[in-house]
Amino acid sequence: MASRKQKKVAYLITRSGTRELIEGCLLTTVSTGHHGARVVAMHFAEDGVNHLVRGSAAAGKIARAMREQGVKVLACECSLKGRGLEKLILPGVRIGHFADFYKAAGAADHIVAL
């Protein structure tokens, strides 16, 4: 039996209060390569940018996903500035807007908003 091609997905994350879902489930499975789909890009906006602050558990998982799984990670420039976080985020996170996310997510079969 031939194996099916793994689906590719991109995530738009706008919430920070869903620690159980995002930090516990999503980021754990993405960072360890056990997500069930190939995550090509993650764009953090609104309160979701809080996950990118260096030193947090979520940021550690995001850094691992970037390093080991090749996930492209973007942060909304407006959201970062609005929360005063632009100098506190993980190195390697690209700051941009939706056009940048669309380009990074170009290979995705699905885009999921959380």
KEVEX-807834 format. One record per residue (C-alpha): y, z, x; residue in three letters. Coordinates in steps of 0.1 Angstrom, whole numbers, padded with zeros to 4 digits, always signed. Each point is the difference from the previous one (the first is absolute). Example, Ala and Ser with C-alpha at 12.3 -4.5 7.8 and 13.67 -1.06 7.14 Angstrom:
BEGIN
-0045+0078+0123ALA
+0034-0007+0014SER
END
This chain:
BEGIN
+0000+0000+0000MET
+0034-0010+0014ALA
+0025+0028+0004SER
+0032-0003-0019ARG
+0033-0004+0017LYS
+0020+0033+0002GLN
+0030+0000-0023LYS
+0034+0005+0016LYS
+0026+0023-0016VAL
+0035+0011+0006ALA
+0016+0032-0013TYR
+0035+0008-0012LEU
+0004+0038+0001ILE
+0030+0015-0017THR
-0012+0036-0007ARG
-0003+0030+0023SER
-0012+0026-0025GLY
-0034-0015-0002THR
-0014+0017+0031ARG
-0036+0001-0014GLU
+0000-0037-0008LEU
+0020-0015+0029ILE
-0006+0024+0029GLU
-0034+0012-0010GLY
-0017-0031-0014CYS
+0019-0031+0009LEU
+0012+0007+0035LEU
-0033+0017+0010THR
-0021-0030-0010THR
+0024-0025+0014VAL
+0004+0018+0034SER
-0037+0003+0005THR
-0009-0035-0011GLY
-0020+0010-0030HIS
+0024-0011-0028HIS
-0022-0027-0014GLY
+0027-0027+0004ALA
+0019-0012+0030ARG
+0035+0015-0002VAL
+0024-0025+0015VAL
+0033+0017-0007ALA
+0016+0031-0014MET
+0036+0002-0011HIS
+0015+0035-0005PHE
+0031+0002-0023ALA
+0019+0026-0020GLU
-0016+0035+0006ASP
-0031-0017+0016GLY
+0020-0002+0033VAL
-0007+0037+0004ASN
-0035-0008+0010HIS
+0013-0017+0031LEU
+0017+0030+0015VAL
-0014+0007+0035ARG
-0022+0031+0003GLY
-0012+0000-0036SER
-0037-0003-0009ALA
+0007-0032-0019ALA
+0019-0015+0030ALA
-0030+0007+0022GLY
-0023-0020-0023LYS
+0025-0028-0003ILE
+0003-0002+0038ALA
-0038-0002+0003ARG
-0001-0027-0027ALA
+0026-0020+0020MET
-0018+0005+0033ARG
-0037-0004-0010GLU
+0001-0021-0031GLN
+0030-0022+0008GLY
+0019+0009-0032VAL
+0036-0012-0001LYS
+0022+0028-0012VAL
+0035-0004-0013LEU
+0026+0024-0012ALA
+0029-0008-0024CYS
+0032+0002+0019GLU
+0020+0012-0031CYS
-0025+0027-0007SER
+0000+0013+0036LEU
+0038+0000+0002LYS
+0003+0017-0034GLY
-0022+0028+0012ARG
+0013+0002+0035GLY
-0034-0008+0015LEU
+0007-0031+0020GLU
-0003+0018+0034LYS
-0031+0021-0011LEU
-0026-0026-0008ILE
-0030-0010+0020LEU
+0005-0025+0029PRO
-0012-0035-0009GLY
+0010+0002-0037VAL
+0020-0031-0008ARG
+0032+0007-0020ILE
+0007-0027-0026GLY
+0002-0011-0036HIS
-0022-0016-0026PHE
+0002-0034+0017ALA
-0015+0015+0031ASP
-0028+0017-0020PHE
-0008-0033-0017TYR
-0003-0017+0033LYS
-0022+0028+0015ALA
-0022+0001-0032ALA
-0004-0038+0000GLY
-0037+0001+0006ALA
-0007+0026-0027ALA
-0021-0009-0030ASP
+0016+0029-0019HIS
+0032+0022+0002ILE
-0004+0035-0014VAL
+0030+0022-0008ALA
-0003+0038+0001LEU
END
